[in-house]
Amino acid sequence: MTKRILIAEDDSFLIKMYKLELEGAGYEIEMAGNGKLAIDAIEKMKPDLLLLDLLMPEVDGFAVLDHVKSKGYIFPVIVLSNLSQEVDKDKCKALGAKDFFVKSDMELDQLADIIKKYV
C-alpha cells in the first residue's frame, strides 16, 4: 500500500521539489500551502507522515503540531524549517515532532531516506 505524505510548506518552489523527489520514491503526496490548510488536510486524509514547515501564513507549524498532539494522532511529523535555534527544536520535540531538520543543512536527495525511517 502506498504511503501518503502531507507536505505543509508555503514556498511553492520547495513544494514542487519535495513532491517530485517523494513521488519518485513511490509516495502519494498531498500539499498544503499554509497551516490552516494543513490542519484541514490532516482531518480529511489522515496522512502516514507529515512533513512540516514552521513559518507559514495563517497558522504556523507550532500550532499544527499542537493540533496533531491534542487530537492524539500517532503519525510521525518531520519538521523541515529555516529556524535553527535549539529552543525551536526543543519546542517541536515537546509537541511530538519525530525529527527536525534545518532546510539549508539538508540535501534534497536525503529526504526520501529520512522519510523511509518513519513510514
N, CA, C and O of each residue as an XYZ file, in Angstrom:
476
protein
N       0.841     -1.190      0.000
C       0.000      0.000      0.000
C       0.883      1.249      0.000
O       1.840      1.345      0.768
N       0.556      2.180     -0.851
C       1.323      3.411     -0.967
C       1.115      4.288      0.263
O      -0.015      4.502      0.702
N       2.202      4.786      0.806
C       2.144      5.666      1.969
C       1.814      7.082      1.517
O       2.323      7.562      0.503
N       0.947      7.746      2.293
C       0.513      9.106      1.973
C       1.246     10.108      2.852
O       1.251     10.005      4.078
N       1.858     11.068      2.198
C       2.606     12.103      2.904
C       1.955     13.452      2.632
O       1.668     13.803      1.487
N       1.729     14.193      3.700
C       1.232     15.560      3.596
C       2.418     16.493      3.762
O       3.144     16.417      4.753
N       2.612     17.376      2.788
C       3.664     18.390      2.855
C       3.003     19.724      3.170
O       2.217     20.238      2.374
N       3.323     20.282      4.331
C       2.816     21.591      4.734
C       3.968     22.587      4.599
O       4.866     22.635      5.440
N       3.926     23.366      3.544
C       5.027     24.269      3.181
C       4.438     25.399      2.358
O       3.608     25.157      1.482
N       4.856     26.635      2.628
C       4.303     27.776      1.890
C       5.171     28.207      0.706
O       4.743     29.050     -0.081
N       6.353     27.665      0.561
C       7.227     28.000     -0.560
C       6.901     27.069     -1.734
O       7.202     25.877     -1.687
N       6.286     27.619     -2.782
C       5.817     26.784     -3.895
C       6.962     26.065     -4.611
O       6.774     24.948     -5.093
N       8.131     26.677     -4.688
C       9.286     26.016     -5.306
C       9.688     24.780     -4.502
O       9.915     23.711     -5.070
N       9.775     24.929     -3.176
C      10.139     23.783     -2.329
C       9.090     22.688     -2.393
O       9.431     21.506     -2.423
N       7.816     23.067     -2.413
C       6.755     22.067     -2.523
C       6.967     21.225     -3.775
O       6.892     19.997     -3.725
N       7.232     21.889     -4.896
C       7.430     21.152     -6.153
C       8.644     20.234     -6.072
O       8.598     19.097     -6.541
N       9.723     20.724     -5.480
C      10.935     19.907     -5.342
C      10.670     18.687     -4.453
O      11.017     17.564     -4.819
N      10.064     18.905     -3.303
C       9.757     17.805     -2.382
C       8.818     16.799     -3.047
O       9.010     15.587     -2.951
N       7.799     17.331     -3.724
C       6.805     16.466     -4.372
C       7.466     15.576     -5.421
O       7.224     14.369     -5.443
N       8.290     16.148     -6.284
C       8.979     15.364     -7.309
C       9.865     14.288     -6.695
O       9.858     13.139     -7.135
N      10.620     14.666     -5.685
C      11.529     13.732     -5.032
C      10.756     12.572     -4.384
O      11.134     11.409     -4.527
N       9.694     12.897     -3.686
C       8.973     11.865     -2.933
C       8.061     11.017     -3.812
O       7.901      9.822     -3.563
N       7.468     11.613     -4.827
C       6.690     10.799     -5.765
C       7.615      9.832     -6.506
O       7.243      8.692     -6.785
N       8.809     10.299     -6.815
C       9.794      9.428     -7.448
C      10.198      8.256     -6.573
O      10.628      7.216     -7.072
N      10.059      8.431     -5.266
C      10.375      7.363     -4.312
C       9.146      6.489     -4.017
O       9.214      5.569     -3.202
N       8.026      6.785     -4.686
C       6.856      5.932     -4.566
C       5.799      6.364     -3.572
O       4.888      5.591     -3.275
N       5.892      7.591     -3.044
C       4.908      8.069     -2.073
C       3.784      8.838     -2.758
O       3.989      9.458     -3.801
N       2.603      8.791     -2.165
C       1.481      9.613     -2.601
C       1.568     10.928     -1.835
O       1.677     10.922     -0.609
N       1.523     12.045     -2.537
C       1.761     13.353     -1.929
C       0.516     14.224     -1.979
O      -0.142     14.345     -3.012
N       0.211     14.829     -0.832
C      -0.784     15.895     -0.744
C      -0.040     17.128     -0.256
O       0.956     17.017      0.459
N      -0.524     18.304     -0.643
C       0.164     19.530     -0.276
C      -0.778     20.518      0.390
O      -1.968     20.584      0.083
N      -0.207     21.285      1.312
C      -0.946     22.360      1.965
C      -0.021     23.576      2.028
O       1.106     23.478      2.512
N      -0.500     24.716      1.542
C       0.329     25.904      1.443
C       0.335     26.790      2.673
O       1.029     27.807      2.698
N      -0.429     26.423      3.698
C      -0.390     27.154      4.960
C      -0.869     26.224      6.079
O      -1.347     25.119      5.822
N      -0.735     26.683      7.305
C      -1.070     25.847      8.441
C      -2.546     25.502      8.552
O      -2.893     24.398      8.971
N      -3.421     26.437      8.180
C      -4.857     26.155      8.230
C      -5.209     25.050      7.243
O      -5.955     24.129      7.574
N      -4.674     25.143      6.040
C      -4.924     24.098      5.042
C      -4.325     22.763      5.489
O      -4.883     21.702      5.209
N      -3.192     22.823      6.184
C      -2.569     21.596      6.693
C      -3.483     20.910      7.702
O      -3.671     19.694      7.643
N      -4.049     21.678      8.622
C      -4.960     21.099      9.614
C      -6.184     20.499      8.926
O      -6.621     19.403      9.276
N      -6.734     21.217      7.948
C      -7.884     20.688      7.201
C      -7.522     19.379      6.500
O      -8.299     18.425      6.518
N      -6.336     19.338      5.883
C      -5.898     18.133      5.169
C      -5.649     16.970      6.125
O      -5.961     15.823      5.805
N      -5.095     17.260      7.284
C      -4.871     16.215      8.294
C      -6.201     15.570      8.666
O      -6.311     14.346      8.723
N      -7.196     16.390      8.914
C      -8.504     15.869      9.304
C      -9.141     15.049      8.183
O      -9.832     14.063      8.441
N      -8.908     15.457      6.957
C      -9.524     14.795      5.809
C      -8.807     13.502      5.423
O      -9.453     12.484      5.176
N      -7.477     13.539      5.371
C      -6.750     12.409      4.777
C      -6.057     11.486      5.760
O      -5.710     10.361      5.397
N      -5.841     11.928      7.003
C      -5.103     11.121      7.982
C      -3.814     10.577      7.344
O      -3.732      9.385      7.046
N      -2.822     11.429      7.134
C      -1.602     11.018      6.417
C      -0.793      9.980      7.208
O      -0.964      9.816      8.416
N       0.076      9.300      6.495
C       1.015      8.375      7.135
C       2.204      9.128      7.719
O       2.887      8.626      8.611
N       2.450     10.345      7.209
C       3.542     11.189      7.701
C       3.256     12.624      7.296
O       2.701     12.884      6.228
N       3.642     13.553      8.161
C       3.515     14.983      7.875
C       4.903     15.595      7.809
O       5.681     15.491      8.757
N       5.209     16.229      6.695
C       6.437     16.997      6.526
C       6.033     18.456      6.717
O       5.253     18.990      5.928
N       6.557     19.108      7.761
C       6.004     20.370      8.234
C       7.033     21.494      8.298
O       8.098     21.352      8.898
N       6.690     22.611      7.666
C       7.437     23.856      7.823
C       6.857     24.574      9.050
O       5.688     24.383      9.387
N       7.664     25.385      9.702
C       7.180     26.111     10.882
C       6.660     27.500     10.554
O       5.672     27.947     11.136
N       7.316     28.184      9.628
C       6.963     29.568      9.312
C       6.027     29.586      8.113
O       6.462     29.627      6.962
N       4.727     29.554      8.411
C       3.702     29.553      7.367
C       2.638     30.590      7.694
O       2.459     30.952      8.856
N       1.934     31.069      6.676
C       0.861     32.040      6.924
C      -0.360     31.391      7.572
O      -0.518     30.170      7.572
N      -1.210     32.242      8.118
C      -2.482     31.902      8.764
C      -2.306     31.148     10.069
O      -2.694     31.650     11.124
N      -1.734     29.960     10.022
C      -1.470     29.159     11.218
C      -0.053     28.637     11.086
O       0.285     28.040     10.064
N       0.785     28.846     12.090
C       2.175     28.401     11.964
C       2.326     26.912     12.282
O       1.391     26.264     12.752
N       3.509     26.391     12.016
C       3.777     24.976     12.216
C       3.677     24.528     13.659
O       3.308     23.384     13.926
N       4.002     25.412     14.598
C       3.866     25.057     16.011
C       2.403     24.765     16.351
O       2.108     23.824     17.087
N       1.485     25.582     15.807
C       0.052     25.362     16.047
C      -0.416     24.070     15.377
O      -1.275     23.370     15.912
N       0.137     23.756     14.224
C      -0.206     22.489     13.557
C       0.263     21.319     14.419
O      -0.480     20.357     14.618
N       1.492     21.397     14.929
C       1.992     20.350     15.826
C       1.104     20.214     17.057
O       0.791     19.102     17.482
N       0.705     21.329     17.619
C      -0.164     21.310     18.787
C      -1.496     20.631     18.460
O      -2.024     19.871     19.272
N      -2.030     20.904     17.283
C      -3.288     20.282     16.844
C      -3.120     18.760     16.751
O      -3.956     18.002     17.244
N      -2.036     18.330     16.115
C      -1.770     16.894     15.962
C      -1.671     16.228     17.335
O      -2.239     15.161     17.563
N      -0.947     16.871     18.233
C      -0.773     16.313     19.577
C      -2.095     16.284     20.349
O      -2.413     15.290     21.002
N      -2.864     17.376     20.272
C      -4.114     17.451     21.033
C      -5.148     16.441     20.542
O      -5.990     15.987     21.317
N      -5.088     16.093     19.271
C      -6.018     15.107     18.709
C      -5.551     13.672     18.958
O      -6.306     12.724     18.742
N      -4.314     13.519     19.410
C      -3.803     12.183     19.693
C      -3.381     11.393     18.470
O      -3.271     10.168     18.524
N      -3.143     12.094     17.360
C      -2.706     11.395     16.146
C      -1.313     10.813     16.362
O      -0.479     11.408     17.043
N      -1.077      9.656     15.781
C       0.195      8.968     16.009
C       1.109      8.945     14.782
O       2.206      8.389     14.847
N       0.678      9.538     13.665
C       1.576      9.566     12.504
C       2.779     10.456     12.814
O       2.653     11.447     13.532
N       3.946     10.100     12.270
C       5.144     10.898     12.544
C       5.101     12.252     11.844
O       4.580     12.392     10.737
N       5.667     13.241     12.528
C       5.812     14.587     11.963
C       7.303     14.891     11.896
O       8.021     14.799     12.892
N       7.746     15.254     10.702
C       9.128     15.675     10.497
C       9.099     17.167     10.173
O       8.447     17.597      9.221
N       9.808     17.937     10.972
C       9.867     19.382     10.762
C      11.063     19.696      9.871
O      12.177     19.220     10.090
N      10.791     20.507      8.868
C      11.817     20.966      7.940
C      11.668     22.479      7.882
O      10.740     22.986      7.251
N      12.577     23.208      8.537
C      12.379     24.640      8.742
C      13.667     25.429      8.547
O      14.764     24.871      8.535
N      13.506     26.727      8.398
C      14.662     27.622      8.392
C      15.054     28.020      9.807
O      16.141     28.560     10.017
N      14.192     27.764     10.773
C      14.525     28.057     12.165
C      15.565     27.046     12.638
O      15.430     25.844     12.411
N      16.599     27.551     13.297
C      17.673     26.644     13.700
C      18.044     26.759     15.177
O      19.009     26.138     15.623
N      17.295     27.535     15.926
C      17.567     27.703     17.349
C      17.189     26.434     18.115
O      16.202     25.775     17.786
N      17.966     26.102     19.120
C      17.671     24.930     19.943
C      16.297     25.034     20.598
O      15.608     24.027     20.762
N      15.898     26.254     20.974
C      14.597     26.445     21.610
C      13.467     26.013     20.668
O      12.469     25.450     21.117
N      13.619     26.274     19.373
C      12.605     25.865     18.394
C      12.585     24.344     18.255
O      11.520     23.729     18.213
N      13.771     23.749     18.183
C      13.860     22.286     18.090
C      13.249     21.634     19.321
O      12.506     20.658     19.206
N      13.556     22.167     20.495
C      13.020     21.618     21.746
C      11.499     21.738     21.796
O      10.813     20.816     22.238
N      10.981     22.864     21.347
C       9.531     23.069     21.346
C       8.852     22.067     20.413
O       7.801     21.517     20.740
N       9.462     21.838     19.253
C       8.901     20.867     18.305
C       8.901     19.462     18.896
O       7.917     18.732     18.776
N       9.991     19.093     19.526
C      10.077     17.763     20.158
C       9.022     17.637     21.257
O       8.376     16.597     21.383
N       8.846     18.700     22.053
C       7.849     18.673     23.120
C       6.433     18.527     22.564
O       5.558     17.958     23.217
N       6.218     19.041     21.362
C       4.906     18.944     20.722
C       4.746     17.657     19.916
O       3.716     17.448     19.274
N       5.765     16.791     19.949
C       5.624     15.469     19.338
C       6.325     15.246     18.019
O       6.186     14.171     17.437
N       7.081     16.224     17.518
C       7.801     16.008     16.260
C       8.821     14.883     16.434
O       9.515     14.811     17.448
N       8.901     14.015     15.440
C       9.836     12.889     15.496
C      11.246     13.291     15.095
O      12.222     12.702     15.560
N      11.352     14.300     14.228
C      12.664     14.739     13.779
C      12.578     16.194     13.356
O      11.491     16.717     13.108
N      13.729     16.844     13.275
C      13.807     18.273     12.954
C      15.038     18.484     12.089
O      16.140     18.082     12.463
N      14.854     19.110     10.939
C      15.963     19.408     10.042
C      15.909     20.868      9.632
O      14.836     21.418      9.384
N      17.072     21.485      9.565
C      17.184     22.841      9.034
C      17.305     22.704      7.519
O      18.162     21.972      7.024
N      16.449     23.408      6.786
C      16.395     23.263      5.329
C      17.764     23.430      4.681
O      18.135     22.650      3.804
N      18.507     24.430      5.104
C      19.792     24.716      4.457
C      20.853     23.646      4.748
O      21.871     23.583      4.060
N      20.620     22.812      5.756
C      21.577     21.765      6.113
C      21.269     20.425      5.468
O      22.038     19.475      5.623
N      20.157     20.332      4.747
C      19.740     19.052      4.206
C      19.772     19.047      2.689
O      19.323     19.996      2.045
N      20.298     17.987      2.130
C      20.274     17.796      0.678
C      18.939     17.167      0.297
O      18.427     16.314      1.023
N      18.375     17.577     -0.827
C      17.079     17.075     -1.266
C      17.077     15.556     -1.415
O      16.083     14.905     -1.097
N      18.176     14.991     -1.893
C      18.192     13.542     -2.106
C      18.223     12.738     -0.806
O      18.123     11.511     -0.844
N      18.360     13.403      0.338
C      18.290     12.734      1.640
C      16.849     12.568      2.117
O      16.573     11.750      2.995
N      15.941     13.335      1.545
C      14.577     13.408      2.055
C      13.873     12.051      2.057
O      13.276     11.672      3.064
N      13.934     11.324      0.961
C      13.250     10.033      0.888
C      13.817      9.047      1.896
O      13.072      8.265      2.486
N      15.132      9.078      2.098
C      15.752      8.179      3.083
C      15.325      8.524      4.504
O      15.101      7.635      5.326
N      15.213      9.805      4.786
C      14.767     10.254      6.110
C      13.334      9.770      6.353
O      13.024      9.233      7.416
N      12.474      9.962      5.365
C      11.068      9.577      5.498
C      10.932      8.063      5.626
O      10.087      7.578      6.379
N      11.747      7.324      4.905
C      11.688      5.863      4.946
C      11.890      5.328      6.366
O      11.367      4.268      6.711
N      12.649      6.062      7.188
C      12.864      5.643      8.575
C      11.586      5.664      9.394
O      11.484      4.966     10.403
N      10.608      6.459      8.969
C       9.413      6.690      9.782
C       8.124      6.085      9.248
O       7.146      5.988      9.989
N       8.093      5.675      7.986
C       6.860      5.080      7.446
C       7.107      3.662      6.978
O       6.187      3.002      6.494
